């Protein structure tokens, strides 16, 4: 079935990226930063340099291997922050209602009206480039989808019998929200979080491409693409392989999220 294929391919790509990130020091034949030799600048792919070299003679294959660490770390950390913020706001807004619900909805609409990269650019302009600034900027700008989905799920579940039974037994609001409702709405949130990792990786690459992300000479895929613009005509492999790594990684997370969605929501799968 299609959803099983998406799930298997997505899991395979995810596992491959994790293995590359963990074992990059063992896989990469050269140091991605210190090993540079201008005599081998813009060397075409071959037996010595599998993916060729950049304008400073650094091995592109090694830089891509280490770049997987940065992309995966930022993607997981950013999406964890976004999911926590979105779920906390959506869970509390859907269950408590009233003025708090209206405030959260208005804030969510505002966040959805502003593109994530634009908002992150404004924050990065204040915070400056760097991984910490990048985590703060991206981790506080893309929580709106998690918030909306969690709020909608809470509105559906808070009238269920198990919630009414918990109220009758005298459990407080926090217990009902986090111990009763949250475990029962975890499926859609896992799907959104999985797909959000790919979006976070793309956002990090976009900011690094603009010079506001990971500070060079750290091997960021977006930064490698930015520096490859001037070599596209004479050394296209400088941009080709980082672009492929970014494309395959984001595609894998999207396919994983799509497969999880169909696996966790059989009714939705039947409708689709």
N, C-alpha and C positions, 0 to 999 in steps of 0.2 A: 504494500500500500504506500501511497505517496507520503503520508505523514511519517511512516516508519522510515522511509528513505531519507526524509529531511532530518529526522532525529538521529539516524545513524551517521549521516554525513556530517551533521553539525557536531555531534559528539566526537567524531574522529578528528575534525579540524581543531576543536577545542583541546582535546588531549594532546594533539601534536604541538599546538602553540605552547601549552603548559610545559611539555617536555623540553621544547627548545629553550624556553625561558629559564627553566631550572638548570639544565645542563649546558647552557651557553658556553661556560668556560671550557668544557670538555669538547664541545662540537666545533667552536670557532678556531680556526688554525692560527689566527693572529690576534693581537690586541687591537681592539677597535679604535683606540684613541692614540696610543703612543707609537704604534707601528705604522710609520709613514715614510715613504721614500719617493722623492720627486722624480727619480729615474724611472719609476713605474707609474707615473701619473697618467690617468685615463687609459690604463691598460685594458685591452679587450678581454672578455671572458676566455679562459683557457685552463690548462692543466694546473698552473700555479695559483691563479686567482679565478675561482669558479664563476663568480659573478662580475669579474673585472675589478677595477680600482677607480677611486674618485680623483678629483683634481689635485689632491695631496698625496696620492699614492697609497691610500688606505684601502684595505680589503673590504669590498662591499658585502660579501657574504658574512664576514665576521661582524660587521656593523649591523646587519639585519638580524643576526642571531641575538645580539645584545639589545637591539632595539625592541625585540619581542618582550623583553623584561619590562622595559619602560611602558610600552603600550598596554601590556596585560596588567601591570601594577596600577597604572592610572585608571584603566577601564574598570577594574574591580573596585578600587577605592572610591572612585567618583560615583559609580552606580550604587554602592553601599550607602554612601551619604545621601544621595538623592532618594533612594528607597526608604531609608529611615525617616527623613524629613517628610516625604509624601505620605507615608503610611501613618505617621503620628498625627499629621494634620487631618488627613481624610478619615481616619478612624474616630478621632475625637469629634470632628465636625458632623459626621453621619450619625453618631450615637447621641451626642449632646444636643444638637440642633440649635435653634434660637439664633441669637445675635452672633454667636461664635461660628455657626454654620454659614451665615451670610458673609461674615468677614473672610472666612477661608475661601469661599467660592469667589468672592471679589478678587482676592489675592491670586487665586489660581487663574482666573481669567486674565489678569494683568500679566502673569508669567507666560501664559500661552500666546498673548498678543505680541510679546517681544521675542524675536528669534534667540535661541540659546547662545549661539556664537556671538551675536551682537551684545547681549548682556554680559557674557564672559569677557568680551573685548573691553567693555567699559570697566569691569572690575580689574582686569589685568593691567589696564592703563594706570590704575591707582596703586595696585599691589606690586607691579613690576614683574618681569619674567622670572621663571623658576618653577620647580616641581611643586613646592608648597603652595605658591600663589595659584598655580594651575589647579591643584586639588580644591582649593577654597572656591575659586571662580566657577569651576564646572560642577562642584558638589553642591552648590547653592542655587543653581539656575535651571535644572532640568527635572524637578520633582513634581511638576504639575500633573503629568499623566498618572503617576503612582497615586497621587492624592485623589484624583477624580475616580479612578477605578476602585480604590479602597473605600471611598465614600459611598459609591454606588452599591458595592457589595454589602457594606454595613447596613444601608437602608433596606436591602432585601432580607438580611439575616436577623436584624434586631427584633423583628416581629415573629420569629420562629419559636417553636415550643421550647427548645432547649434554653433560649434566652429568657423566656418567661419563667421557666422553672428555676433558673439561677436567681432571678429577682425574687421569686417566692421564697427561696431558701435564705434570702437576706444577704447575698453577695453584693459588694459595692461595685461602683461603676468601673473602676480600674480592673478589678478581677474579671468582670463580664467582658470588657473590651479586649483585654490581652490574653485571658485564659480561655474564654469561651468563643468569642467571635473571630479573633485573629487567626487561630489555627484552621478555622473552617473557610477562610477566604484566601488562604495561602497560594492556591493554584494559579489564579490570574496574576497575582503579584509576582510569582516566580517567573512567569512568562514575560511580563513587562520588564522585570529586572534583567533577564537574560538578553532581551533585545536591546535594552538600554546600554549594556556593556559595549556593543558594537557602535552605538551612537556616541558614547563617551570616547571611544578610541578615535572615531572620525573627528570629533571636536578637538581632541588633543592634537591630532595631526594638522588640523586647520590652523590652530593657534601657533603651533610650532612652525608651520609653513609661513605664517605672517611675522615670525620672529618674536612672538610673545609667549611661547611655550617653554619647552625644555631648552636650557641654555647650551649652545655649542661649547665644546666639541662632543657632548654626549650624543650617542647614536640614536636619535629619534627619527622615525620614519618620515614624519612631516618635515622635520628639519633637513633630512637628506633630499627630499623632493624639492625643497626651496632652493638648496644650493645646486641642484641639478639643472635648474632652468637655463643657465648659461652654457651648459654642455650638451644640450639636447641634440644639436646637429652633429657634433663631432663624437660624442660618447653617449648614445641613447640608453645604454645599459645602466648608467648612473641613476636614471629615473625609473627605468623599467622594473627592476627587481624590488625596490622599496614600494613602488606602486602595486605590484602584484602581491607582495606580502600584506599590505594594508587591505587590498580588495579581498583576498582569500580569508583573512581573519574576520573581517566584518561580515562577509557572506556566511561564514561558519556560525557565528553567533546568531545571525538572523534565522538561519535554517534550524538551529537548535531551538530557538524560541518558538518558531513556527511548529516544529514537531512536538514540543512540550505543550503548546496550546491545544493541538488536536488530541494529544494523549490525555490531558487533564480535563478537557471539555468535550466529551463525546457527543453531546447534544449539538454543540456548535459545529462540530466536524460534520455531522449528518446534514445540517442545514447548508453548509458550504459545499 
